[in-house]
Amino acid sequence: MDEVHRQVLRENLTYLQDNLSPEECVLGKLYEAGIISDEQLEQLGKEKSTKSCVRELVVHILPKAGPTAFVKFIKTLQAYQHSEFISTHLLKQQKMVQQRFNKGISSLNTCNYIVVPGIH
């Protein structure tokens, strides 16, 4: 998973905890897509609350699930009417984060020389 996608998940943890119900088919689809393993599926099913399940998924599992994990996560959310609004939100957030990253990168590419007194 690239840094933009990690940042989107990081900045939207609370939003996801408040809106995502992973036990409603989402975990099964993530398992089918190869995003989560047997062990992770079982572990997530044992979480005491929905919020802790989402936190585990977003903080520990998705960022380490490979370069296509974010896209597969979005597609999984889009497959269900009750979670489609979440994918729409995350895609908007992705654009905003990407713009910030692009500004940061472009500012690095256009660095001005800094004059330090005593150094020529």
Secondary structure, DSSP 8 states (H G I E B T S, - for coil): --HHHHHHHHHTHHHHHHH--TTTTHHHHHHHTTSS-HHHHHHHHH-SSHHHHHHIIIIIIGGGS-TTHHHHHHHHHHTSGGGHHHHHHHHHHHHHHHHHHHHHHHHHHT------TT--
